[in-house]
Amino acid sequence: MEAIQFQKIHPDSLSAKAYQLIRESILRGSLHPGARIYEAQIADQMGISRSPIREAMRMLQADGLVEVRTNQGIYVKSLSPDEVWEIYTARILIEGFIAEMVAQRATPEDVAKFFEACDMAERAARRKDFETTVEADFRLHRLIWNVSGHQLLTEILSRLEVQIRIFLKVQVVLFDHLFDSVKEHYPLVQAIAEHDPEKAKYHMQHHIEEAGTLTVERLRQGKRGEPPGPSK
């Protein structure tokens, strides 16, 4: 495991705080897919017992972020091509339905926020700022989920988002496609602005299917790497 230093935390809500800190390290890529997690080392760095760390691991396992390998230990979850495709196909179905709902209920204020998020993603992509582009991309999707008002589907999509974001940390080859992907947001938001459910559903599903197909193809080809940093 990489030499990561975790801050000490107070006794209240130890499991929840440990869970949050470890989760953030996974999302940032400090703990990368396939990395082994040592409970004793993390507990020592945080200045707490191993019991809250074990509970945090159970929570992370429920989120699909870590996996327990028999007689080997706990590792950050690595996604197979089939698992990635399942995530994207689930998003196609769920977010297509969400887009239909939002096209019928979005206010002008909602649409303005959607377009603002589109612009943020495009500016980041032009700078070749991989991490900010991914964050801005999902920010738009989260805004759309929230406007739908469907709490259960939003919770499901939030879990899928976390898994995809971990995977994207090591997929440098996807960046060239990312700019084209963020441009696809504009016709989606325009369809929502026009209150056209069918068109909104089509653009949402097409957007996710394109990204999912490329992601799985590249993963099966075994092309990985570190994403580029922002251009100077």
N, C-alpha and C positions, 0 to 999 in steps of 0.2 A: 504494500500500500504506500502511496506517496506520503511524504512528510507534511501532513496537514495538521495545523494547530487549531483545536477547538477551544473556545472561551469557556471559562467556568460559569456555571449557572446556579441560581438559588434553589433551595429545596422545593418551593412550590411549583406544582405542575411540571415536575422533572421530565416525565415521559414525553409530554407534549412539546416541551422546549427542545429536548434532545431530538425528537422526531423532526421538528422544524429545521434545526441546524444541519442535521445530516441530509435532509431532503434538499436544502439549499445548496449544499456541497455537490450533490448529485446533479442538480439542474445546472449549476455553473460549470460542470465538467471537471471539478477538482477530484471527484470520485467518478471515474469514467466507467462505461460499460465493461463488465468483466473483471473489475477490480475487486479484490477481496477486502472485506470489512472485518476488522478485529475489534470485537466488543470491549475487551479489557483495555486496549490502548485508548479508545475513544472515551471510555469511562474515566480513565486516569487523567486525560487532557481536560475533561469537563469538570473534574473534581467531584464526581458522584459515584454511586455504586453501579454495579452492572445490571441491577434489576430494571431501572428505568430504560437503560439502553436495550435490554431484551424486549421490553414492551414497545419501544420505538421501532425495533426491527420487525415486530409483528405488524405494526401499523404500515410500515414501508412495504412489507410483503403483500399486505392487503391491497396496497396501491399499485402493485405490480412493478415496484421499483427495485426490489431486491429479491433474490432467490436463495433458498437453503439447499445446498448440495450435500447429500448424504455422505457422512464421513469426510467431508472436505471443508465445510464452513459456509459462511454467508458471503454472497457476491452481488455486486450491482448487476441488475438484470441486463442481459444482452438479447436483443431481439433477432429472431430468425426471419428470413424473407417471408415465410408463411405468416408469421405473427404480425409483421409490418403490414402485409396485405390485408389481414383481418381487421386491423385498426382502421386502415383507410376505407375499406368497404363499409365498415360500420359507420364511419363518418359520412360517407356518401348518402347512406339511407337516412341517418338522423338529421344531418344538416340540410339535406334537401327538404325535409319536412319543416325544419325550423325556418328556412328561407321563405317557404310558402306562408307560414304564420306571420312572419315579420313584414312581408310585403303587404299584408292586410291591416297591420296595426301600427306601423312605424309613423311617427310624427315628423314634421319638417325638422325639428330639433334633433331627432334621432338620425335622420339622413345626413344632416350637417356633420354630426360626430363621425358617421361612417366615412364620409368623404375625407374628413380630416385624418382619420386613421389610414386611409388609402394613400394620402399624400405623404404621411410619415414613413410608410413602408417603402414607397417609391424613392424618396430622398435617401433613405438608408441604403437601398439597393444600388443607387447610382454611386454612392460613396464606397461601395463594396464592403460595407459594414455588415458582415454576416449575422452576428449575434443580434444587433439592433433590428435588422430586417426581419428575422424570425420572430422577435418579440413584437414588432409592430404588426406583422401578419396575424399573429394570434390575438393581438389586442382587438383588431377588427372583428375577428370571429367571436371573441368573447362579448363584444358589444352587441353583436347580432343575437347571440344566445340569450343574453340578459333581456333584450327587448321582447323576445318571444314569450317571456313569462313562464316558460316550462321548466320548473326547478329540477325535476328528476333528470330530464335529458341534459340540462346544463351541467349537472353533477357528473353524469356519465362522460360527457364530452370533455370536461375538465380533466378527468383521469386519463383519457386518451391523449389529450394535449401533452401532459407531462411525459408520457412514454415516448411520443414522437419527438419532443424537444430534446430528450436525452439522446435519442438515436441520431438526430441531426447534428449534434456536436461533433461527430466523427465522420460526417459525410461531406467532405470538401467538394466532391464532384457535383453536388447538387447546386452549388452556388450559381453556376452559369445559367441554370434554369430558373433561379429564384427571381430574377428581374422580370422575366416573362410571366412568372406565376403571380407576382404582385400586381402587374398590369391587368390581370384578369379580374381583379377586384372591382374595377370601375364599372364594367357592364353589369356586374352583380348588383352593386349599389344603385345604379341607374334603374334597374328593373324594380328594386324595392321602392325607389322614389316614385316610380310610375304606378305603384301598387298593382304590379302584374305578378301574381303568385307563380304561374307556370314558367314565366321567363326567369324569375328569381331562382326557382328550383333548378332549372336547367343550368344556369350559369354557376350556381353553387356546386352542383354535382359534377359538372364538367371540370371546374377548377380543381376539386379534390381528386377526381379520377386521374387527371393529367399528372398531378404531383405524385400520387400513389403509384401509378404505372412506372414513372421514371425512377422513383425511389427503389422500388422492388427490383427493377431491372439492374440498376447499378449495384445494389446489394448482392445480387446473385452473381454479378461479375467480380465481386470482391474488391471494388474500388473504394478505398477509404483514405482518410487523411485529416489534417487540421484545417479548419475553415480559415479563409484569408482574413486579415485584419483590415480596419478602415484604411482607405487610400489617403495619401497625404495631400 
